[in-house]
């Protein structure tokens, strides 16, 4: 009797493990497929077409990414900077306007957003502020230095992270 009960428990545990793993893998595959169809450069150019103050788009690659995060585990797969005439013209980062980052999964995008917001909160407003919008595996970061009107324009142009 003891062996039969033990065998049933082991089989049940194995089945639960298989079900849990297969479900998570399916979710990751869906997230990866969603992000593979979206490119940060395309999203940034679509935003530029809707906001006249966006004067340019710089699409980063592995060699030009100032954060050196493209393709790193858990980081973005593509990124693009939007230069905004209301931002810091000398900045090649977020202070110059906004940044679009696309990740392999929704959780990676959420983790990046949380990390940046937590870091800025810990350092205080002297180190900058940002507005973030998440859509699936995409993150739009807007410089807090642009002001509320600009934030609202970017939010409207964002369209859920789709070009």
C-alpha positions in Angstrom: 0.0 0.0 0.0 2.8 2.4 0.9 4.6 1.8 -2.4 1.4 2.4 -4.4 0.8 5.7 -2.6 4.4 6.8 -3.1 4.3 5.8 -6.8 1.1 7.8 -7.3 2.5 10.9 -5.5 5.7 10.8 -7.6 3.7 10.4 -10.9 1.4 13.3 -9.8 4.4 15.5 -9.0 6.0 14.8 -12.4 2.8 15.6 -14.2 2.4 18.8 -12.3 6.0 19.7 -13.2 5.4 19.0 -16.9 2.2 21.0 -17.0 3.9 24.0 -15.2 6.9 24.0 -17.5 4.9 23.7 -20.7 2.6 26.5 -19.7 5.5 28.9 -18.9 7.3 28.0 -22.1 4.2 28.7 -24.1 3.8 32.1 -22.5 7.5 32.9 -23.1 7.1 31.8 -26.8 4.1 34.1 -27.2 6.0 37.0 -25.7 9.0 36.4 -27.8 6.9 36.1 -31.0 5.1 39.4 -30.0 8.4 41.2 -29.6 10.0 39.7 -32.7 7.4 41.4 -34.8 8.1 44.8 -33.2 11.3 46.8 -33.8 12.2 49.8 -31.7 13.2 51.8 -34.8 9.9 51.3 -36.5 8.0 52.3 -33.3 10.2 55.4 -32.9 9.7 56.5 -36.5 5.9 56.1 -36.1 6.0 58.3 -33.0 8.2 60.9 -34.9 5.5 61.1 -37.6 2.9 62.1 -35.0 5.0 64.6 -32.9 6.4 67.6 -34.8 8.9 68.3 -32.1 10.7 65.0 -32.6 13.5 66.1 -34.9 15.2 62.8 -35.4 15.4 59.1 -34.6 18.7 57.2 -33.8 18.4 53.4 -34.0 21.0 51.7 -31.8 22.8 48.5 -32.7 25.2 46.4 -30.7 28.1 48.9 -31.4 26.3 52.2 -30.9 24.1 51.4 -27.8 25.3 53.8 -25.1 24.1 51.3 -22.4 25.7 48.3 -24.1 22.6 46.2 -23.3 21.3 45.2 -26.8 21.2 41.4 -26.9 22.4 40.9 -23.4 20.4 38.3 -21.3 17.2 39.9 -19.9 17.8 43.2 -21.7 16.4 44.8 -24.9 16.7 43.3 -28.3 16.3 46.7 -30.1 16.4 50.3 -29.0 15.9 53.7 -30.6 16.3 57.3 -29.3 13.9 60.1 -30.2 15.5 63.6 -30.3 13.0 66.2 -29.2 13.4 69.9 -29.7 12.1 70.4 -26.1 14.9 68.2 -24.7 18.6 68.6 -24.1 20.1 69.0 -27.6 23.5 67.9 -26.3 22.3 64.7 -24.9 22.6 61.4 -26.7 20.3 59.7 -24.1 17.0 60.0 -22.5 17.5 63.7 -21.6 17.3 64.5 -25.3 13.7 63.3 -25.6 12.6 59.7 -25.4 13.8 56.1 -25.9 12.0 53.0 -27.2 13.2 49.7 -26.0 11.9 46.3 -27.2 12.5 43.1 -25.2 12.2 39.4 -25.7 9.5 39.1 -23.0 7.0 41.2 -21.2 8.7 40.4 -17.9 12.1 41.7 -19.1 10.5 45.0 -20.1 8.7 45.3 -16.8 11.9 44.5 -14.9 13.9 47.2 -16.9 11.2 49.8 -16.2 11.1 48.9 -12.5 14.9 49.0 -12.2 15.2 52.5 -13.8 12.3 53.9 -11.8 13.7 52.4 -8.5 17.1 53.7 -9.2 15.9 57.3 -10.1 13.7 57.2 -7.0 16.7 56.2 -4.8 18.9 58.9 -6.3 16.4 61.7 -6.2 15.1 64.2 -8.8 18.5 65.8 -9.3 19.4 62.7 -11.3 16.3 63.0 -13.5 12.8 61.7 -13.8 11.1 59.6 -16.5 7.6 58.6 -17.5 7.3 55.0 -18.6 4.7 53.2 -20.8 4.8 49.5 -21.2 3.0 47.5 -23.9 3.6 43.8 -24.2 7.4 43.5 -24.5 8.0 47.2 -25.4 9.0 50.1 -23.1 8.7 53.8 -24.0 10.8 56.0 -21.7 10.1 59.8 -21.8 12.4 62.4 -20.2 10.7 64.1 -17.3 12.4 67.3 -18.4 10.1 67.5 -21.4 7.0 68.4 -19.4 3.5 67.1 -19.0 2.3 68.3 -22.5 5.0 66.4 -24.2 4.4 63.3 -22.0 0.7 63.4 -23.1 1.7 63.7 -26.8 4.0 60.7 -26.5 1.4 58.7 -24.7 -1.1 59.3 -27.4 1.4 58.6 -30.2 2.6 55.4 -28.4 -0.5 53.3 -29.5 0.4 50.4 -27.3 4.0 50.0 -28.7 2.9 49.3 -32.2 4.3 51.2 -35.2 
